Amino acid sequence: MILHRRGLIGSSAALAFSGLAHSVQAAAEETYVNEVEGYGPLKRDPNGMLDLPEGFSYRIVSQGGETMADGLLVPGQFDGMGCFALDGSRVVLVRNHELKGSSAAHRNWGPGGYNQQRVGLLDAGRAYDTYKDGRPLPGGTTTVVYDMATGKTERQHLSLAGTSTNCCGGQTPWGSWLTCEETEETPADADVTKEHGYVFEVPARAEGLVDPVPLKAMGRFDHEAVCVDPRTGIVYLTEDRADGLFYRFIPDTPGELIKGGRLQAMVLRDHQGVDTSNHDDRVWSVGDWLNVDWIDMADVESPKGDLRQRGHADGAALVARGEGIWWGDGEMYLTATSGGPIQRGQILRYVPSPDEGRPGEAHRPGRLQLFVESTNEKTMNMGDNITIAPWGHLIVCEDNYSSAIRNHLKGVTPNGRIYTLGRNVFQGNSEFAGAVFSPDGGTLFVNIQYPGVTFAITGPWNAVRT
């Protein structure tokens, strides 16, 4: 389906997810404040889905409930997503589905569809885990082949099955997607047969289901997102808990994560166990830098689900709901979704040591900066997934469930000034997720989580005004 934002669309513009008809909600009143002009004011979408600035338009790439090439249905709860060059004008999107194994409702939103009527098309032996009745859990990833020249989706298929609560993740320099389980479910507390809370790797070019191998050395916790330093192969990991930590994984063999490595947690030098959120006590201000040390984590498979508590007891810093993370030019940015005095979010910047992961880093430590801290929910309201645009700006997906303030796509300039790029006006005001640019930088792909829509946004990206 193709939707041009200012085109007139008839009944074919109706979305369906497991029989749920699209219901248009009128755009809300202006609920955002820009610190710089950006691309100018948002224009109301006549289709009631996605407001964008003048000159921008979108196409719908994929929707929850569509039939895929394997006969299964596109699962719901779209979340983190990676984009990889394929050939010619074609790209591959690998997309997470945040479907929780213990949720009765989420069973109906999985690839088997309502009452799992198509689950027989899925070989349970290829799934990581099943319910105790033998049916695969609904979480996992889908892979989408999209032609940017024609604007057509050529193929979709399930690429990882039987996982739970696949929230975000990250791309690797070697052409795979790392998908993260944001849960610590066990057979003792949920209708599952295995422990959850792991990272799995999905090669972008896989044409069917991949082997569901948990990367256990990367720890078992409420994983959110990862990014890889292409220079060292070190993987950085966020944890979506109010008392979460920030981790790094030093692989034994860079690029071959299955071979194991060391998991460490971040400590802020001379600030043992500090809470970086500024919730109760202001420990730093926007622009401040602190030196970073790292401590080894023991018993990383964490059968008691206490990895973060043990790390904090040993001096690791707390990060208030660490979520999106993305590698930039020699540095990375990560969101702390509920950080800041008003708990509407922070963005942190980490610059690795020139000797990152090696003994010399104690003398030349990495540094962490408080880059952005929201003081107004209309400026930034709980930034979650994040990516970096080709022109160096951050693109941040908001994830708030306010009845009064819509979720937006925000841009952040290199000096930390915020502007608005898009607004979700679809019924339900679900979060944006999975923002990622095409390899040529001309298309921004992004998801609305519920009921599950992937958009391809194009426009005059070079016209941003700061």
WOWORA-V474583 format. One record per run of one state. SS is the DSSP state (2 for helix, 1 for strand, 0 for the rest). FROM is the first residue (numbers start at 0). TO is the last residue. If there is no record, write none. Layout:
{{SS;FROM;TO} {SS;FROM;TO}}
//
This chain:
{{0;0;9} {2;10;12} {0;13;14} {1;15;16} {0;17;18} {1;19;20} {0;21;36} {1;37;37} {0;38;40} {1;41;42} {0;43;48} {1;49;52} {0;53;55} {1;56;62} {0;63;65} {1;66;66} {0;67;71} {1;72;72} {0;73;76} {1;77;86} {0;87;88} {1;89;96} {0;97;102} {2;103;106} {0;107;112} {2;113;115} {0;116;117} {2;118;120} {0;121;122} {2;123;125} {0;126;128} {1;129;129} {0;130;134} {1;135;135} {0;136;137} {1;138;146} {0;147;150} {1;151;162} {0;163;164} {1;165;170} {0;171;174} {1;175;181} {0;182;197} {1;198;202} {0;203;212} {1;213;213} {0;214;214} {2;215;217} {0;218;220} {1;221;227} {0;228;233} {1;234;238} {0;239;242} {1;243;243} {0;244;244} {1;245;250} {0;251;255} {2;256;258} {0;259;259} {1;260;267} {0;268;269} {1;270;270} {0;271;273} {1;274;274} {0;275;287} {1;288;295} {0;296;305} {2;306;312} {0;313;316} {1;317;318} {0;319;320} {1;321;326} {0;327;330} {1;331;335} {0;336;344} {1;345;350} {0;351;357} {2;358;361} {0;362;364} {1;365;372} {0;373;381} {1;382;387} {0;388;392} {1;393;397} {0;398;406} {1;407;411} {0;412;416} {1;417;423} {0;424;430} {1;431;436} {0;437;442} {1;443;447} {0;448;451} {1;452;457} {0;458;459} {2;460;462} {0;463;463} {1;464;464} {0;465;465}}
//
